[in-house]
Amino acid sequence: MYTWLITGSSRGIGLEFVRQILAGGDRVFATARNPDKSPELQEIAAAAEPGHVHLVQLDTRDAESIKAAAKKVEELLNGDGLDYLLNNAARVSGGNDSPTTIDPDNFMDFMRVNILGPALVFQAFVPALDRSKRPEGPVVMNTTSGLGSIGLDCGVKNASYSISKCGLQMLTYKESKEKPNIICFVLDPGWVKTEMGGEGAFLEIPFSVSHQYKVITSATQKDNGGFKRYDGENLPW
Ligand SMILES: NC(=O)c1ccc[n+]([C@@H]2O[C@H](COP(=O)([O-])OP(=O)(O)OC[C@H]3O[C@@H](n4cnc5c(N)ncnc54)[C@H](OP(=O)(O)O)[C@@H]3O)[C@@H](O)[C@H]2O)c1
């Protein structure tokens, strides 16, 4: 049985990850800003086998909340390792700006939640990842977006959000170099029908997550430092 931790599991892609991880028979620390305010997450936890899901408060905007979550998870792990860390949480709304309309506070909040948050989560859980006994090595998946790619040439839209995902990609590259024993990569989930993606999106949530799940659980050292789509296709930086 492997052990997972995911951020932003209250709804959308994160919530579906919790469902699929549990269906695979593993144990998951399902973190959210307000676990008590997600009835779906509460329902999943109530139906899970004892000890397979732990709901933990974690706000990626708040360094103290990340530290407190790591302390709680370390207690629950009781010396065991963490095998998979999914940095899925992100600020996704309010970012339809352009270089000439960037608002300083809005911009800095995107950087705080979408880059610094995952960086601090990584820092906090490295000791647990280092104890992983997964034969191919522990895995860190940072959720990016096609909008974070310069190579895909997505144009002017959503500047602050896109810049934050581009920065997350550089962070992931640096993580893969500093901790080569941990397999770190970024995945683009595709355009998915969540609150963020909207009803017009191409992909159903379970479809995107089941493909991402396959890529993540089959990750080996050759994936370290990579940028892929949900189906494992390499994407241009
Ligand atoms: N849907 C798409 O088409 C699409 C495309 C490309 C990339 N993505 C990426 O996929 C990931 C998941 O997005 P989604 O589509 O599932 O969006 P979503 O349905 O809007 O869910 C966003 C999740 O992030 C959480 N979150 C936001 N700020 C947070 C914070 N400060 N601390 C902790 N959690 C926080 C939300 O929690 P609350 O319930 O507390 O707000 C929610 O669980 C994101 O990284 C997003 O950028 C999505």
The ligand as an SDF file (V2000), in Angstrom:
LIG
                    3D

 48 52  0  0  0  0  0  0  0  0999 V2000
   -9.8110   22.5290  -15.0520 N   0  0  0  0  0  0  0  0  0  0  0  0
   -8.9620   22.7910  -16.0260 C   0  0  0  0  0  0  0  0  0  0  0  0
   -9.3380   22.8770  -17.2140 O   0  0  0  0  0  0  0  0  0  0  0  0
   -7.4970   22.9860  -15.7140 C   0  0  0  0  0  0  0  0  0  0  0  0
   -6.6310   23.2410  -16.7890 C   0  0  0  0  0  0  0  0  0  0  0  0
   -5.2770   23.4150  -16.5470 C   0  0  0  0  0  0  0  0  0  0  0  0
   -4.7950   23.3110  -15.2560 C   0  0  0  0  0  0  0  0  0  0  0  0
   -5.6490   23.0860  -14.2110 N   0  0  0  0  0  0  0  0  0  0  0  0
   -5.0700   22.9800  -12.8600 C   0  0  0  0  0  0  0  0  0  0  0  0
   -5.6150   21.8580  -12.1910 O   0  0  0  0  0  0  0  0  0  0  0  0
   -5.5820   22.0760  -10.7700 C   0  0  0  0  0  0  0  0  0  0  0  0
   -6.9420   21.7860  -10.1780 C   0  0  0  0  0  0  0  0  0  0  0  0
   -7.8700   22.7030  -10.7320 O   0  0  0  0  0  0  0  0  0  0  0  0
   -9.4280   22.3800  -10.8740 P   0  0  0  0  0  0  0  0  0  0  0  0
   -9.7620   22.4690  -12.2950 O   0  0  0  0  0  0  0  0  0  0  0  0
   -9.7740   21.1600  -10.0940 O   0  0  0  0  0  0  0  0  0  0  0  0
  -10.0090   23.7130  -10.1820 O   0  0  0  0  0  0  0  0  0  0  0  0
  -11.1850   23.9380   -9.1240 P   0  0  0  0  0  0  0  0  0  0  0  0
  -12.2880   22.9690   -9.3160 O   0  0  0  0  0  0  0  0  0  0  0  0
  -11.4450   25.3950   -9.1800 O   0  0  0  0  0  0  0  0  0  0  0  0
  -10.4610   23.5480   -7.7460 O   0  0  0  0  0  0  0  0  0  0  0  0
   -9.3840   24.2890   -7.2540 C   0  0  0  0  0  0  0  0  0  0  0  0
   -8.9440   23.6260   -5.9650 C   0  0  0  0  0  0  0  0  0  0  0  0
   -7.8180   24.3430   -5.4370 O   0  0  0  0  0  0  0  0  0  0  0  0
   -8.1120   24.6660   -4.0810 C   0  0  0  0  0  0  0  0  0  0  0  0
   -7.4170   25.8580   -3.6330 N   0  0  0  0  0  0  0  0  0  0  0  0
   -7.4390   27.1070   -4.1660 C   0  0  0  0  0  0  0  0  0  0  0  0
   -6.6620   27.9280   -3.4370 N   0  0  0  0  0  0  0  0  0  0  0  0
   -6.1410   27.1700   -2.4260 C   0  0  0  0  0  0  0  0  0  0  0  0
   -5.2750   27.4360   -1.3460 C   0  0  0  0  0  0  0  0  0  0  0  0
   -4.7870   28.6500   -1.1190 N   0  0  0  0  0  0  0  0  0  0  0  0
   -4.9460   26.4180   -0.5090 N   0  0  0  0  0  0  0  0  0  0  0  0
   -5.4340   25.1780   -0.7090 C   0  0  0  0  0  0  0  0  0  0  0  0
   -6.2880   24.8660   -1.7030 N   0  0  0  0  0  0  0  0  0  0  0  0
   -6.6260   25.8600   -2.5490 C   0  0  0  0  0  0  0  0  0  0  0  0
   -9.6260   24.8420   -4.0380 C   0  0  0  0  0  0  0  0  0  0  0  0
  -10.0540   24.7700   -2.6980 O   0  0  0  0  0  0  0  0  0  0  0  0
  -11.3610   25.5860   -2.1180 P   0  0  0  0  0  0  0  0  0  0  0  0
  -12.5420   24.6680   -2.3140 O   0  0  0  0  0  0  0  0  0  0  0  0
  -11.0120   25.8170   -0.6880 O   0  0  0  0  0  0  0  0  0  0  0  0
  -11.4850   26.8630   -2.9060 O   0  0  0  0  0  0  0  0  0  0  0  0
  -10.0370   23.6480   -4.9000 C   0  0  0  0  0  0  0  0  0  0  0  0
   -9.9800   22.4460   -4.1570 O   0  0  0  0  0  0  0  0  0  0  0  0
   -5.0910   23.5160  -10.5820 C   0  0  0  0  0  0  0  0  0  0  0  0
   -3.7060   23.5000  -10.3090 O   0  0  0  0  0  0  0  0  0  0  0  0
   -5.3460   24.1650  -11.9490 C   0  0  0  0  0  0  0  0  0  0  0  0
   -4.4900   25.2530  -12.1940 O   0  0  0  0  0  0  0  0  0  0  0  0
   -6.9720   22.9150  -14.4140 C   0  0  0  0  0  0  0  0  0  0  0  0
  1  2  1  0
  2  3  2  0
  2  4  1  0
  4  5  1  0
  4 48  2  0
  5  6  2  0
  6  7  1  0
  7  8  2  0
  8  9  1  0
  8 48  1  0
  9 10  1  0
  9 46  1  0
 10 11  1  0
 11 12  1  0
 11 44  1  0
 12 13  1  0
 13 14  1  0
 14 15  2  0
 14 16  1  0
 14 17  1  0
 17 18  1  0
 18 19  2  0
 18 20  1  0
 18 21  1  0
 21 22  1  0
 22 23  1  0
 23 24  1  0
 23 42  1  0
 24 25  1  0
 25 26  1  0
 25 36  1  0
 26 27  1  0
 26 35  1  0
 27 28  2  0
 28 29  1  0
 29 30  1  0
 29 35  2  0
 30 31  1  0
 30 32  2  0
 32 33  1  0
 33 34  2  0
 34 35  1  0
 36 37  1  0
 36 42  1  0
 37 38  1  0
 38 39  2  0
 38 40  1  0
 38 41  1  0
 42 43  1  0
 44 45  1  0
 44 46  1  0
 46 47  1  0
M  CHG  2   8   1  16  -1
M  END
$$$$
